[in-house]
Amino acid sequence: MRASLPESSTRWIAWLARGLAQRWSVLATFAALFAVFSCAPMAEAVTAQPFTITIIDNAPVVNDNFNAYITGGPTNDADINDGISGSYSKTAFDTLVLNTTTKVARVTMPSGTSTLYSYTPYAASAPFPYTDSFRYRVGSGGSATNAAVTVRYTRNQTITFGAIPNHVYGDAAFSVASLATVTDNVTNASSGQAITFSLVSGPATVSAVGQVTITGVGTVVVRADQVGTADYRAAPSVTQSFTVAKGTQTITFPAIAAQTFAVPNPTVALGASSTSGLAVTYSITSGPGSLSGSTLTCTGAGSIVVAANQAGDANWNAAAVVSQTCTVAKANQTITFAAIANQTYANPQPTVTLGASATSGLAIAYTVTGPATISGTTLTITGVGTVTVNANQAGNGNYNAATQVPQSFTVNPGTPVITFPALAGATYNASPNPTVALAATSNSGAAVSYAISGGTGTGSIAASTLTGTSAGTITVTASQAA
């Protein structure tokens, strides 16, 4: 707008407007919205330049700065302090209602004089949707300029993060994504923005999408964030914590196969395992056995009770003890008893050393029938006939009794050997006749009989006495009946 210096207020205002670059500062009152107003200039005597209004949810007053220029005249700026009264209200997710009254602006001129400018909304109280435009009018005396204003929302949002259940070590990985939601503070509905998760502290790993993997025992703190977009401001972070207790582990201990006692002693590999993966240790509760690591040695027949233990660690509680019983049966044994050769009876009585043995290594006991006696392993033949010797092993705690093994042999009669000492000489007498004692013996122990078998003299024998009845030599023969 162009004018010369007038005396009237109208001309005075026009004169002031020429060449002035005017700077505006606007205060806006709002309720629960964020908007950006971008004004495009329109060709009039008064030109409105683009400006920006920043509005924060629930903040009642926000500054608004923009420039307006009046064409012609001086180009120096003048400060304009102005205010807008009214309100912005939300009627739907994407609809805003602008209610303002006339704006009054006081312009301070370089000379210290002043005048008034005003603008009114082009479409006061008219609702307009998100990113749409409305117009307002800047007045300068009798002329005005309409400029378009573009509105944007940037809303607050809130994260709701539900409690995370407590866990125990060993639980599978799990997701917390379903526990967190982000809400538009204006609509109270979901903002639809993605939530990211991270680990604050504790023995776990947390992926951006909320997958939690437990790595130890303790307290885990998880944070949920929404960093904001062009339409939403970043939501305040929310954390949740949960406790990871020690895990419960169990032991699997397969049954121990039955064994039979033997020498060398049988061994068994024990195969217990724990759900924690920690090593299992063993102990013998009762029975004839010994342990070396996971190897059980059966040192005798009977029942061996083995306990499997896992004491736990920083992450696992001790497992309940699991026991298994190994049954060790008695071993069978056999006797080896070589045949006994036939014997011939003799005097002194013959003896035989018996040599039976058992596979158990246990001592053999003997019994005998027939003309013989046994003392330990010595058999003494006491007569002629059939002798049967039985070898026995009765067993013990580790071996069953062996099957009896007999051996029989024959004792044949022996050939007697007569020992007949030389006869002493005698002097013949007619009366009484001389006598000589006969002292032959037989190794059979049987009685010896005598007979005069030759000689130049004569005599007679009664029992074991020889009587000479004439001078000369007398031959006596000792014999034993078969």
C-alpha positions as CSV (number, residue, x, y, z in Angstrom):
1,M,0.0,0.0,0.0
2,R,1.5,3.3,-0.9
3,A,0.5,6.9,0.4
4,S,1.9,10.3,1.1
5,L,2.1,11.7,4.6
6,P,-1.5,12.5,5.6
7,E,-3.0,14.5,8.4
8,S,-5.6,12.0,9.1
9,S,-4.9,8.7,11.0
10,T,-5.6,6.7,7.8
11,R,-3.0,8.5,5.8
12,W,-0.6,8.4,8.8
13,I,-1.0,4.6,8.9
14,A,-0.4,4.2,5.2
15,W,2.7,6.4,5.4
16,L,4.0,4.3,8.3
17,A,3.5,1.1,6.4
18,R,5.5,2.0,3.3
19,G,8.9,0.4,3.2
20,L,8.6,-1.2,6.6
21,A,9.6,-4.8,7.2
22,Q,7.5,-5.8,10.2
23,R,8.3,-8.7,12.7
24,W,5.4,-10.3,14.5
25,S,5.5,-12.3,17.7
26,V,2.3,-14.3,18.4
27,L,1.2,-16.0,21.6
28,A,-1.2,-18.9,21.0
29,T,-3.4,-20.7,23.6
30,F,-4.0,-24.4,23.0
31,A,-5.5,-27.5,24.5
32,A,-3.8,-30.9,23.9
33,L,-2.4,-30.4,20.4
34,F,0.8,-29.8,18.4
35,A,0.5,-27.9,15.2
36,V,2.8,-26.2,12.6
37,F,1.3,-23.3,10.6
38,S,3.0,-22.4,7.4
39,C,1.7,-19.3,5.7
40,A,2.2,-18.5,2.0
41,P,2.2,-14.9,1.1
42,M,-0.5,-13.3,-1.2
43,A,0.1,-10.2,-3.4
44,E,-1.5,-7.3,-1.6
45,A,-0.4,-4.1,-0.2
46,V,0.4,-6.0,3.0
47,T,2.3,-9.3,2.3
48,A,2.3,-12.1,4.9
49,Q,5.5,-14.1,5.0
50,P,5.7,-17.8,6.0
51,F,5.8,-18.4,9.8
52,T,6.0,-21.4,12.2
53,I,3.9,-22.0,15.2
54,T,5.1,-24.7,17.6
55,I,2.4,-26.1,20.0
56,I,3.1,-28.7,22.7
57,D,0.3,-30.9,24.1
58,N,-1.3,-29.6,27.3
59,A,0.8,-26.4,27.2
60,P,-1.6,-23.4,27.4
61,V,0.7,-20.7,25.8
62,V,3.3,-21.0,23.0
63,N,5.2,-18.4,21.2
64,D,4.5,-17.8,17.5
65,N,7.0,-15.8,15.4
66,F,6.7,-14.7,11.8
67,N,7.5,-11.7,9.5
68,A,5.1,-9.5,7.6
69,Y,6.1,-6.8,5.1
70,I,4.2,-3.8,3.7
71,T,5.3,-2.9,0.2
72,G,6.7,0.5,-0.6
73,G,8.4,3.1,1.5
74,P,11.3,2.5,3.8
75,T,12.6,-1.1,4.2
76,N,13.6,-0.9,7.8
77,D,11.9,-3.4,10.2
78,A,9.5,-2.3,12.9
79,D,8.8,-4.4,16.0
80,I,5.2,-5.6,16.4
81,N,4.1,-7.1,19.7
82,D,0.8,-8.9,19.2
83,G,-1.3,-11.5,20.9
84,I,-4.0,-14.0,19.8
85,S,-6.8,-14.8,22.1
86,G,-8.9,-18.0,21.6
87,S,-8.3,-21.7,21.6
88,Y,-7.5,-24.8,19.5
89,S,-9.6,-27.9,20.3
90,K,-9.5,-31.5,19.0
91,T,-12.8,-32.9,17.8
92,A,-11.5,-36.1,16.0
93,F,-8.2,-37.8,15.3
94,D,-7.5,-35.7,12.3
95,T,-9.7,-32.6,12.8
96,L,-8.8,-29.3,14.4
97,V,-11.1,-26.3,15.2
98,L,-9.6,-22.9,15.3
99,N,-11.4,-20.3,17.4
100,T,-9.8,-16.8,17.5
101,T,-10.9,-13.3,18.0
102,T,-9.6,-10.1,16.3
103,K,-5.9,-9.6,16.8
104,V,-4.7,-6.1,17.7
105,A,-1.1,-5.1,17.0
106,R,0.7,-2.0,18.1
107,V,3.4,-0.9,15.8
108,T,6.2,1.3,17.3
109,M,7.6,3.5,14.6
110,P,11.2,4.8,14.5
111,S,9.9,8.3,15.4
112,G,8.3,7.0,18.5
113,T,4.8,7.4,17.2
114,S,2.4,4.4,17.0
115,T,-0.6,3.1,15.3
116,L,-2.8,0.0,15.4
117,Y,-3.0,-3.0,12.9
118,S,-5.4,-5.9,13.1
119,Y,-6.2,-9.2,11.5
120,T,-9.2,-11.5,11.8
121,P,-9.5,-15.2,10.9
122,Y,-10.6,-15.8,7.4
123,A,-12.8,-18.7,8.5
124,A,-13.2,-18.4,12.2
125,S,-14.3,-21.5,14.1
126,A,-14.1,-23.6,10.9
127,P,-12.9,-27.2,11.4
128,F,-10.1,-28.3,9.1
129,P,-8.5,-31.8,8.7
130,Y,-4.9,-32.7,9.4
131,T,-2.4,-31.0,7.0
132,D,-5.2,-29.0,5.4
133,S,-5.1,-25.2,5.2
134,F,-7.2,-22.3,6.3
135,R,-6.8,-18.5,5.7
136,Y,-6.5,-15.5,7.9
137,R,-6.5,-11.8,7.0
138,V,-4.0,-9.1,8.0
139,G,-5.6,-5.7,7.9
140,S,-3.9,-2.3,7.3
141,G,-6.4,0.4,7.3
142,G,-8.9,-0.4,4.6
143,S,-6.8,-3.0,2.8
144,A,-6.0,-6.6,3.9
145,T,-4.1,-9.7,2.8
146,N,-5.3,-13.3,3.0
147,A,-2.6,-15.9,3.6
148,A,-2.8,-19.8,3.7
149,V,-1.8,-21.6,6.9
150,T,-0.9,-25.3,6.9
151,V,-1.5,-27.3,10.1
152,R,0.6,-30.3,11.3
153,Y,0.1,-32.4,14.4
154,T,3.0,-33.9,16.5
155,R,1.4,-35.7,19.4
156,N,2.6,-37.1,22.6
157,Q,2.5,-40.9,23.1
158,T,2.8,-43.1,26.2
159,I,4.2,-46.6,26.6
160,T,2.4,-49.1,28.8
161,F,4.7,-52.0,29.7
162,G,3.1,-54.8,31.7
163,A,4.8,-56.8,34.4
164,I,7.2,-59.5,33.2
165,P,6.6,-62.8,35.0
166,N,9.5,-64.2,37.1
167,H,11.5,-67.0,35.6
168,V,14.0,-69.7,36.6
169,Y,17.3,-70.4,35.0
170,G,17.0,-72.8,32.2
171,D,13.7,-71.4,30.9
172,A,13.5,-71.1,27.1
173,A,13.8,-67.7,25.5
174,F,10.6,-65.7,25.5
175,S,9.2,-62.5,24.1
176,V,8.0,-59.4,26.0
177,A,6.7,-57.6,22.9
178,S,3.0,-58.4,23.7
179,L,3.4,-56.8,27.1
180,A,4.1,-53.3,25.8
181,T,1.8,-51.0,23.9
182,V,2.1,-47.3,22.8
183,T,-0.9,-45.0,23.0
184,D,-1.7,-41.7,21.3
185,N,-2.2,-39.3,24.2
186,V,-4.9,-37.4,22.2
187,T,-7.0,-40.3,20.9
188,N,-6.1,-42.8,23.8
189,A,-5.8,-45.4,21.0
190,S,-2.7,-47.1,19.8
191,S,-0.3,-44.8,17.9
192,G,0.7,-47.8,15.8
193,Q,4.4,-47.0,16.3
194,A,7.0,-49.8,16.8
195,I,8.4,-50.3,20.3
196,T,12.1,-51.2,20.7
197,F,13.5,-53.1,23.6
198,S,16.9,-53.2,25.3
199,L,18.6,-54.6,28.3
200,V,19.2,-52.2,31.2
201,S,20.9,-54.6,33.5
202,G,21.0,-58.2,34.6
203,P,21.9,-61.7,33.4
204,A,20.1,-61.8,30.0
205,T,20.2,-60.6,26.5
206,V,17.3,-58.6,24.9
207,S,16.8,-58.2,21.2
208,A,15.2,-55.0,19.7
209,V,12.0,-56.9,19.1
210,G,11.7,-58.0,22.7
211,Q,13.2,-61.6,22.6
212,V,14.7,-62.3,26.1
213,T,17.3,-65.0,26.6
214,I,18.2,-65.8,30.2
215,T,22.0,-66.2,30.9
216,G,22.1,-66.4,34.7
217,V,20.4,-65.9,38.0
218,G,19.5,-62.4,39.4
219,T,17.3,-59.4,38.5
220,V,16.8,-58.4,34.9
221,V,15.7,-54.9,33.9
222,V,14.2,-54.4,30.4
223,R,13.5,-51.0,28.8
224,A,10.8,-50.2,26.2
225,D,11.3,-47.2,24.0
226,Q,9.4,-45.4,21.1
227,V,11.8,-43.0,19.5
228,G,9.1,-40.9,17.8
229,T,8.3,-40.0,14.1
230,A,7.4,-37.0,12.1
231,D,3.9,-37.2,13.7
232,Y,4.8,-38.4,17.2
233,R,7.3,-37.3,19.8
234,A,9.5,-39.9,21.5
235,A,7.6,-41.6,24.3
236,P,9.2,-41.6,27.8
237,S,11.1,-44.9,28.3
238,V,9.4,-47.5,30.6
239,T,11.3,-50.3,32.4
240,Q,10.1,-53.6,33.9
241,S,12.1,-56.0,35.9
242,F,11.8,-59.7,36.7
243,T,13.7,-62.1,38.9
244,V,15.5,-65.2,37.6
245,A,15.7,-67.8,40.3
246,K,18.0,-70.9,40.3
247,G,16.8,-73.6,37.9
248,T,15.5,-76.9,39.1
249,Q,17.4,-79.8,37.7
250,T,16.7,-83.5,37.6
251,I,18.9,-86.6,37.2
252,T,18.2,-89.4,34.8
253,F,19.9,-92.6,36.0
254,P,19.3,-95.6,33.8
255,A,19.0,-99.0,35.4
256,I,22.3,-100.8,36.0
257,A,22.5,-104.2,34.2
258,A,22.7,-107.3,36.5
259,Q,26.1,-108.8,36.9
260,T,27.6,-112.1,37.8
261,F,30.6,-112.3,40.2
262,A,33.8,-113.2,38.6
263,V,37.6,-112.8,38.9
264,P,38.7,-110.4,37.8
265,N,35.7,-108.5,39.2
266,P,33.2,-107.2,36.6
267,T,32.9,-103.5,36.0
268,V,29.9,-101.4,34.9
269,A,30.0,-97.9,33.2
270,L,27.4,-95.7,35.0
271,G,25.4,-93.4,32.7
272,A,23.5,-90.9,34.8
273,S,23.0,-87.3,33.4
274,S,21.4,-84.1,34.7
275,T,19.0,-81.8,32.9
276,S,21.4,-78.9,33.7
277,G,24.3,-80.6,31.8
278,L,26.4,-80.5,35.0
279,A,28.5,-83.5,35.8
280,V,27.0,-86.2,38.0
281,T,28.9,-87.8,40.8
282,Y,28.3,-91.2,42.3
283,S,28.5,-92.9,45.7
284,I,27.8,-96.4,47.0
285,T,25.1,-96.5,49.6
286,S,25.5,-100.2,50.4
287,G,26.8,-103.4,48.9
288,P,30.1,-105.0,47.7
289,G,31.4,-102.6,45.2
290,S,33.9,-99.7,44.6
291,L,33.8,-96.6,42.4
292,S,36.3,-94.9,40.2
293,G,34.7,-91.9,38.5
294,S,31.7,-93.3,36.6
295,T,33.0,-96.9,36.8
296,L,31.5,-99.4,39.3
297,T,33.5,-102.4,40.2
298,C,31.5,-105.4,41.6
299,T,33.7,-106.9,44.3
300,G,31.3,-109.5,45.5
301,A,27.9,-111.0,45.0
302,G,24.8,-109.2,46.4
303,S,23.0,-105.9,45.9
304,I,25.0,-102.8,45.3
305,V,23.1,-99.5,45.8
306,V,24.6,-96.6,43.8
307,A,23.4,-93.0,44.4
308,A,23.7,-90.4,41.6
309,N,24.2,-86.8,42.9
310,Q,24.4,-83.3,41.3
311,A,25.2,-80.5,43.9
312,G,24.1,-77.6,41.7
313,D,26.0,-74.3,41.1
314,A,25.4,-70.6,40.9
315,N,22.5,-71.1,38.4
316,W,21.1,-74.5,39.4
317,N,19.7,-75.9,42.7
318,A,21.0,-79.3,43.8
319,A,19.2,-82.2,42.1
320,A,17.3,-84.8,44.1
321,V,19.4,-87.9,44.6
322,V,18.5,-90.8,42.3
323,S,19.6,-94.4,43.2
324,Q,19.9,-97.6,41.2
325,T,20.6,-101.1,42.4
326,C,23.0,-103.4,40.7
327,T,22.3,-107.1,41.4
328,V,25.4,-109.3,41.4
329,A,24.7,-113.0,41.2
330,K,26.9,-115.7,42.7
331,A,29.2,-117.3,40.2
332,N,29.1,-121.0,39.2
333,Q,32.2,-123.0,39.7
334,T,33.4,-126.4,38.5
335,I,35.8,-129.0,39.9
336,T,38.6,-130.6,38.0
337,F,39.6,-134.0,39.6
338,A,42.0,-136.2,37.7
339,A,41.5,-140.0,37.8
340,I,43.4,-142.0,40.5
341,A,45.5,-144.9,39.3
342,N,44.7,-148.4,40.7
343,Q,46.8,-149.3,43.6
344,T,48.3,-152.5,45.1
345,Y,47.9,-153.1,48.7
346,A,51.2,-153.2,50.6
347,N,52.6,-152.8,54.0
348,P,53.2,-150.1,55.0
349,Q,49.9,-149.0,53.6
350,P,50.2,-147.0,50.4
351,T,49.1,-143.4,50.3
352,V,47.8,-141.2,47.4
353,T,47.9,-137.3,47.2
354,L,44.6,-136.0,45.9
355,G,44.8,-133.0,43.5
356,A,41.3,-131.8,42.7
357,S,40.8,-128.1,42.1
358,A,37.9,-125.6,41.7
359,T,37.6,-122.8,39.2
360,S,36.7,-120.5,42.1
361,G,40.1,-121.2,43.7
362,L,38.3,-122.3,46.8
363,A,39.6,-125.4,48.7
364,I,38.3,-128.9,47.9
365,A,36.9,-131.2,50.5
366,Y,37.0,-135.0,50.0
367,T,35.0,-137.9,51.2
368,V,35.8,-141.6,50.6
369,T,34.1,-144.9,50.5
370,G,36.0,-148.2,50.4
371,P,39.2,-149.4,52.2
372,A,40.8,-146.1,52.6
373,T,41.0,-143.1,54.8
374,I,41.5,-139.3,54.0
375,S,43.4,-136.7,55.9
376,G,43.3,-133.4,54.1
377,T,44.5,-134.2,50.6
378,T,46.1,-137.5,51.6
379,L,44.4,-140.8,50.9
380,T,45.6,-143.8,52.8
381,I,44.8,-147.3,51.4
382,T,43.8,-149.6,54.2
383,G,42.8,-152.7,52.3
384,V,42.0,-154.3,49.0
385,G,39.0,-153.5,47.0
386,T,37.3,-150.5,45.3
387,V,37.9,-147.0,46.7
388,T,35.7,-144.0,45.7
389,V,36.8,-140.5,46.5
390,N,34.4,-137.6,46.1
391,A,35.7,-134.0,45.5
392,N,33.3,-131.3,46.8
393,Q,33.3,-127.5,46.9
394,A,30.4,-126.0,48.9
395,G,30.6,-122.4,47.6
396,N,30.6,-119.2,49.6
397,G,29.2,-115.7,49.4
398,N,30.4,-115.3,45.9
399,Y,30.2,-118.8,44.4
400,N,27.5,-121.4,44.2
401,A,28.4,-124.9,45.3
402,A,30.2,-127.0,42.6
403,T,28.8,-130.2,41.3
404,Q,30.5,-133.1,43.1
405,V,33.1,-135.0,41.1
406,P,33.9,-138.6,42.1
407,Q,36.9,-140.7,41.2
408,S,37.1,-144.5,41.8
409,F,40.0,-146.9,41.7
410,T,40.9,-150.5,42.6
411,V,43.3,-151.7,45.3
412,N,44.7,-155.0,44.3
413,P,46.2,-157.5,46.8
414,G,49.9,-157.1,47.2
415,T,52.6,-160.0,47.0
416,P,53.6,-160.9,50.6
417,V,57.3,-160.6,51.4
418,I,58.5,-162.9,54.2
419,T,61.4,-162.0,56.2
420,F,63.0,-165.0,57.9
421,P,66.1,-164.4,60.0
422,A,68.8,-167.1,60.0
423,L,68.4,-169.9,62.6
424,A,70.9,-170.2,65.3
425,G,72.8,-173.5,65.6
426,A,72.2,-176.0,68.4
427,T,74.0,-178.9,70.0
428,Y,72.2,-182.2,69.8
429,N,71.2,-183.8,73.1
430,A,69.3,-186.9,73.3
431,S,67.3,-185.6,76.1
432,P,66.0,-183.1,76.0
433,N,66.2,-182.4,72.3
434,P,67.4,-178.9,71.4
435,T,64.9,-176.2,70.2
436,V,65.2,-173.2,68.0
437,A,62.6,-170.3,67.8
438,L,61.4,-169.5,64.3
439,A,60.8,-165.7,63.7
440,A,59.7,-165.3,60.1
441,T,57.4,-162.3,59.4
442,S,55.3,-161.3,56.3
443,N,54.7,-157.8,55.2
444,S,51.1,-158.7,54.6
445,G,50.8,-159.1,58.3
446,A,49.3,-162.5,57.9
447,A,50.6,-165.5,59.9
448,V,53.6,-167.4,58.5
449,S,53.7,-171.2,58.5
450,Y,56.9,-173.3,58.7
451,A,57.9,-176.7,57.2
452,I,61.2,-178.7,57.3
453,S,62.2,-178.9,53.6
454,G,65.5,-180.8,53.8
455,G,68.8,-181.4,55.6
456,T,70.9,-184.2,57.0
457,G,69.4,-184.1,60.5
458,T,65.9,-184.6,61.6
459,G,63.5,-182.5,63.6
460,S,59.9,-181.4,64.1
461,I,58.1,-177.9,64.2
462,A,55.4,-177.0,66.5
463,A,54.0,-173.5,65.9
464,S,57.1,-171.3,65.6
465,T,59.5,-173.7,67.5
466,L,61.9,-176.1,65.7
467,T,63.0,-179.2,67.8
468,G,66.0,-181.2,66.6
469,T,65.8,-184.9,66.9
470,S,69.2,-185.9,65.5
471,A,72.4,-184.3,64.7
472,G,72.9,-182.8,61.2
473,T,71.5,-179.8,59.3
474,I,67.8,-179.0,59.1
475,T,66.3,-176.7,56.4
476,V,63.1,-174.9,57.4
477,T,60.9,-173.1,54.9
478,A,58.6,-170.2,55.9
479,S,55.5,-169.6,53.8
480,Q,52.2,-167.7,53.8
481,A,49.0,-168.9,52.3
482,A,47.6,-166.8,49.5
